[in-house]
Amino acid sequence: MTALATIFGMLPIALALGTGTEFKSPMARAAIGGFLTSTVLTLVVVPVIYTIFDDIVVRVTGKETVKAEAIPVASTGSEKSI
C-alpha cells in the first residue's frame, strides 16, 4: 500500500509539463519504475520461485515440507461440559 501511495503521489510530478519540470520528471519516472518493479518482484516473482524450489526439494528428497497446523483454542472455563 505504501508503494502504491508513493507511485500515485509521484504521478503528477512525472507527468508535469510546466516550466522546470525537465529536472524533476525523469527522477519521478525512475522512482515509479523502481517501485513497480520491486512490488512485482516481492509479491509475484519471489513466491513463485519459492514454490518451484519447494517442489524440487519434495521431488528430490521425497519428503513433504512441514505444513502449519491449526492451533487449538484455549477454553475460558466458562463453557459447560455435558
N, C-alpha and C positions, 0 to 999 in steps of 0.2 A: 504494500500500500504506500509506503514511503517513496519507493521508486516511481510509482505511477504519479504521485503528487509532485515529485520533482520534475518528471517529464512534462506533465501538463503545465507546471509553473514556468518551465523554460520555453514552451512553445511560442509565446508572444515575442520573446527575445530572438528565437531562431527564425521566426517569420517576419520580423520587423523590416520595413523598407524605408525608414526615415534616415535623416542625416546622422552620420556617425555610427551607424549600425554595422558597418563593414568590419569593425573590430570585435563586436560582441557576438554577432550571428554565427561565425564559424566555431567559436568555443561552445556556444549553446548547442549547436548541431552535434559536435563531438561528444558532449556530455550526454545528450539524449541517446545517441547511438551506443555509448558505453553502458548506460543504464538499461537500455533494451536488451543488449547482448548479455549482460550479467544476469538479468532477470530470467531470460530464456534458458541460459545455462544452468542456473540454480534450480529452476522449477521443472525443467523438462529433461535436459541432457544428463545431468548428474544422476537422477533417479533411474533413468533408462539404463545407463551404463552400470549402475549398481545392480540392477535386476539381471542384466546379462551376465555379469561376473558371478552373481549368486547362482544362477542356473548352471554355469560352467562348473562351479565348485560342487554342486549337487551331482552333476553327471560324473565328474572325475572321482569324487570320494564315495559317492553313493549314500551320503548322509544328508538328511534334511537339516536345514538351519533351524535354530530354536525359534519357535513362534511365541509371541506374547500370549500369556494365559489370562483369563479373566480373574480379577482379584475378588475374593468373596467379600461381601459387605458385612461389616461387623454389626451384630444386633445391639440395639439400645437397651434391651432388657424390659421394655415396656410392652412387648408383644406377648400375648398369652399363648402358651402351647397347649395343644389338645391332648 
